[in-house]
Amino acid sequence: MTDPLEDAADLAALAEPLRRRLYRYVARSAGPVGREEAADAVGVPVHTAKFHLDRLVDDGLLEVEFRRLTGRTGPGAGRPAKLYRRSAREFAVSLPPRHYDLLGDVLAAAAAASVETRLPVDEVAPEVARNRGRELGSTHRTDSSGGPLDQVAEVLEEVGYEPRVEESRLVLDNCPFDRIAREHTTLVCGLNLDLVAGVIDGLGCRGVTASLEPSPGRCCVSARLDGPA
């Protein structure tokens, strides 16, 4: 069991604004990131990015791997590049963000609805989750000038999904209910789907559909623009 005080000390590295920007860029990237790419993304010299990225590694927030980006092997292939990715370590405070309170609210409301309707909890929970998503979407004031996927991403960002738009697809890099999802996969993945679909409804984003697309290391739900990619 991790010590919350040790976690807090490690997370103090994120108090530095540039370091925080670098962490966010690496954490939201689809794959490991090189120091040159990270430096370009936040607009600093490579040596500055290297210093802060290595500090994040020392504090357990990032991990490294070494890989030849050219794909070549053997003599003359050059030295492998040092790449950074978000650490698999889960912090008590916590990173990546978890929102078990949101899941708890949905399940509590479903239990109450079950008593009122005399239907099993698993039958009423999907509509409860969808209604909560509609509420999140309808009350959100979007700052996005982008398309419907960008609007959905704004709302889901606030509840910890770490959304990333890839052309006609919205990928959710983090499950806010990760630990419970691993133990009760069918239930929680279904509620994730209903919640995201509710957000889409609440925003009035026509032409966007949420579906289950399980993939290791991220949320089981994705959203896509209707029609060919």
Secondary structure, 3 states (H helix, E strand, C coil): CCCHHHHHHHHHHHHCHHHHHHHHHHHHCCCCEEHHHHHHHHCCCHHHHHHHHHHHHHCCCEEEEEECCCCCCCCCCCCCEEEEEECCCCCCCCCCCCCHHHHHHHHHHHHHHHHHHCCCHHHHHHHHHHHHHHHHHHCCCCCCCCCHHHHHHHHHHHCCCCEEEECCEEEECCCCCHHHHHHCHHHHHHHHHHHHHHHHHHHCCCCEEEEECCCCCCCCEEEEECCCC
